[in-house]
Amino acid sequence: MTSDKIAQLQLLQQNLQNIMAQKQQFQSQLVEIESALSELKKTAQAYKIVGKLMLTASKPELEKELEEKKEVAEVRLKNFTQQEERMQKNFEQQQQEVVKELQGKKKEKK
C-alpha cells in the first residue's frame, strides 16, 4: 500500500516539475513579448522575422499581433499557475499521508 502511494507521489512530483517548466517557458515568452512591444513603441520602422528573412512590417499590425500573443501567453500562464497550485496541494496531501503511514509502521515494529 505504501509503495503504491510513494510511486504516486513520485509521479505527482514529476508532473509538478513539468508544469513548473512549462510555466517558466510562458513567463519567458511573456517577458520577450513585452520587451518587443516596448521597443516597437520607440521605433518608427518595424520589422518581422519570417523564417530566415527579416521583412518590413506594418507597425500597427505588428503591435496587434504581439498584443494577441501576449493575451494568449497570459491566459496560458494563469492556467499553469492554477494547475501548479492544485498539484502542489495534492502533492503535499499525498506526502503527509505517506509520512503518517510510514510512522505508523515504525511504531508497529517497536
C-alpha positions as CSV (number, residue, x, y, z in Angstrom):
1,M,0.0,0.0,0.0
2,T,2.7,2.5,1.0
3,S,4.9,1.6,-2.1
4,D,1.9,2.5,-4.3
5,K,1.5,5.8,-2.6
6,I,5.2,6.5,-2.9
7,A,5.0,5.8,-6.6
8,Q,2.0,8.1,-6.9
9,L,3.9,10.7,-5.0
10,Q,6.9,10.4,-7.4
11,L,4.6,10.7,-10.4
12,L,3.0,13.8,-8.9
13,Q,6.4,15.3,-8.3
14,Q,7.4,14.7,-11.9
15,N,4.1,16.2,-13.2
16,L,4.6,19.2,-10.9
17,Q,8.1,19.7,-12.3
18,N,6.8,19.6,-15.8
19,I,4.1,22.1,-15.1
20,M,6.7,24.4,-13.5
21,A,8.9,24.1,-16.5
22,Q,6.1,24.9,-18.9
23,K,5.0,27.8,-16.7
24,Q,8.6,29.2,-16.8
25,Q,8.6,29.0,-20.6
26,F,5.4,31.1,-20.8
27,Q,6.9,33.6,-18.3
28,S,9.9,33.9,-20.5
29,Q,7.8,34.2,-23.6
30,L,5.7,36.9,-21.9
31,V,8.8,38.9,-21.0
32,E,10.0,38.7,-24.6
33,I,6.7,39.9,-26.0
34,E,6.5,42.8,-23.5
35,S,10.1,43.8,-24.4
36,A,9.2,43.6,-28.1
37,L,6.1,45.8,-27.6
38,S,8.2,48.3,-25.6
39,E,10.8,48.5,-28.3
40,L,8.2,48.7,-31.0
41,K,6.7,51.8,-29.4
42,K,10.1,53.5,-29.5
43,T,10.8,53.0,-33.2
44,A,9.4,54.4,-36.4
45,Q,10.0,51.4,-38.6
46,A,9.1,47.8,-37.7
47,Y,10.4,44.5,-39.0
48,K,9.2,41.0,-38.7
49,I,11.2,37.8,-38.9
50,V,9.6,35.2,-41.2
51,G,11.6,32.0,-41.4
52,K,15.2,33.2,-42.2
53,L,14.0,36.6,-43.6
54,M,13.5,39.9,-41.9
55,L,10.8,41.9,-43.6
56,T,9.4,45.4,-43.2
57,A,6.1,45.2,-41.4
58,S,3.2,47.5,-40.6
59,K,3.8,48.8,-37.0
60,P,0.1,48.7,-36.1
61,E,-0.3,45.2,-37.4
62,L,2.8,44.0,-35.6
63,E,1.5,45.7,-32.3
64,K,-1.9,44.0,-32.7
65,E,-0.2,40.6,-33.4
66,L,2.1,41.0,-30.3
67,E,-0.8,42.1,-28.1
68,E,-2.8,38.9,-29.2
69,K,0.2,36.7,-28.4
70,K,0.6,38.4,-25.1
71,E,-3.1,37.8,-24.2
72,V,-2.7,34.1,-25.1
73,A,0.5,33.8,-23.1
74,E,-1.1,35.5,-20.1
75,V,-4.1,33.1,-20.2
76,R,-1.9,30.0,-20.5
77,L,0.4,31.3,-17.7
78,K,-2.6,31.8,-15.5
79,N,-3.8,28.2,-16.3
80,F,-0.4,26.8,-15.5
81,T,-0.3,28.7,-12.2
82,Q,-3.6,27.3,-11.2
83,Q,-2.6,23.8,-12.2
84,E,0.6,24.2,-10.3
85,E,-1.2,25.3,-7.1
86,R,-3.7,22.4,-7.3
87,M,-1.0,19.9,-7.9
88,Q,1.2,21.3,-5.1
89,K,-1.7,20.9,-2.7
90,N,-2.3,17.4,-3.9
91,F,1.4,16.6,-3.6
92,E,1.5,17.9,0.0
93,Q,-1.6,15.9,1.0
94,Q,-0.1,12.7,-0.5
95,Q,3.2,13.3,1.2
96,Q,1.6,13.8,4.6
97,E,-0.4,10.5,4.1
98,V,2.8,8.6,3.2
99,V,4.7,10.0,6.2
100,K,1.8,9.1,8.5
101,E,1.7,5.5,7.2
102,L,5.5,5.2,7.5
103,Q,5.4,6.5,11.0
104,G,2.6,4.1,11.8
105,K,4.6,1.1,10.6
106,K,7.7,2.2,12.6
107,K,5.5,2.3,15.8
108,E,4.1,-1.2,15.0
109,K,7.6,-2.7,14.7
110,K,8.6,-1.4,18.2
